[in-house]
Amino acid sequence: MTESLISHCMAELTYPDIQAYLKRSDLILIPMASTEQHGPHLPLSTDTTTAYEVSKRAAEQADVLYTPTVWTGYSPQHMRGAGQGMGTITIRAETLNNLLYDIARSLVHHGFNKLIFVNGHGSNIKVIDPVLRKIRYDTGALVAFYKPYAERYMGLVKDLMENPPEETPGWHSSELETSQMLAHNAKLVRMDRATHTETHIPSWLPAAFNKADGAPDVEFKGYQYFQFPMDHDEFTDTGVIGNPMRATAEKGEEAFRRYAAHLVDAIAELSKVDVQVFNREFRERV
């Protein structure tokens, strides 16, 4: 009989626990997100909480391991002006990719063949493709990138949200994220500061352009063919995008449940895949 784990977080286990686990599974989850401003009512840890909650729940249900959460990501647009005290901690794209590569190579070194990054921060997607490919090309490991959140694409939680599309339920600190933080720890949510904020085009763009949400796409003459490098405060005055007022802890709990269940089903399928790692030792580790 396989000895049960006292925790599914890798960092809370001893190395004999890791060795025993690897005899029955070669899969691990790597939660990753950001530390960035989320308006006046949500903590900077909001995205990291999403990645952690989904990973922890899925790992416990699927009986697999997860790593400690990578708590900082690519968030240059959230810095705002020097000395303003917004709190965002961003790392450069190269730094993030190097960090994730070294984490992945360390895991492969120890015997893991299937790595699932569980990402809670949208802007990480802008820079992540090169490192995901490099891990795969350099080792042969199975590399997956799971995105359990909603922005434009509501997916699993479409029927759960009450905000109409123009109140952007899945965007920054809106209905979904506020609900999830209420479910995680309501003491961290300051609903007395919550505000409904709609996006607008940056002041330096002509009025012929239009912007409806937090995506880099900008509409011109009815079509979204343009993107501009914009900072967050150039198109939202408070840091919020949408309406958090309809948020509830019950919605947040159900969202976490659905995302975790979806990931559990995927883990079951990916566990069947035969992966042949051809380069396991992490010799370049210095």
Secondary structure by P-SEA (a helix, b strand, c coil): ccccccccccccccaaaaaaaaacccbbbbbbbbbcccccccccaaaaaaaaaaaaaaaaaacbbbccccccccccccccccccccbbbbbcaaaaaaaaaaaaaaaaaacccbbbbbccccccccccaaaaaaaaaacccbbbbbbcccccccccccccccccccccccccccaaaaaaaaaacccccccccbbbbbbbccccccccccccccccccccccccccccccccccccccccccccccccaaaaaaaaaaaaaaaaaaaaaaaabbbbbccccccccc
